[in-house]
Amino acid sequence: MIPHERSLVEKWKNRPFALLGVNSDGTDTDEGLAKFREQCKEMGVTWRSFRNESTDPSISDVWRVQGWPTLYFIDHTGVIRHKDVRDEEQMEKVLDEMIVAAEKAAAGK
């Protein structure tokens, strides 16, 4: 997913779009966190990414995540509009609709 996520960040870098990651890849140890950070550099992850294990309760518990990855599409008002849209074309369609809606709201339309 990272190559597609990277392309989305680039495509909408000057528009109201943010990609956030939450990881549960053994980042609860210093060694695991160092490995994760190195992998992010290697894969070109430039967006914010949080450690699931760094909070109590964990982010996945609060959001009731039952499997990885779980994708939430949250609009500019904080409402979850879609969940687990995985097809890249469909994902870009729903994201584009949400971005256009955010731009219209910002313009007062």
C-alpha positions, 0 to 999 in steps of 0.5 A: 500500500505504501507506494499508492499512499505515497502517490496520494500524498504527492497528488494532493500535497497542496490540497486539504488532504492528510494521510495518517498512519497507525502502526502495530509493527513491534514499535513498542521496543527501542529496537522495533521503533528503530527498525520501523523508522529505517523502513519508513526512510527506505520506503519514502514514508513522509506522512505522520505515522503513530505507534499504536503501542505508545498510548493507553488505551492503544489507538486500535482499541479506541477505534475498535480496529480488528484487523490490519490494515483498517482504513478510515476516510474522515472528512473535513468535519471529522465524520467517518465517510468510508471505511476499508475502501481498498481498490485504488481507483475507488479510493481515489474517487472517494478521496477526491469527492471529500477533498472537493467538499472540503475546498467548497466548505473552506470557500463558503460555498 
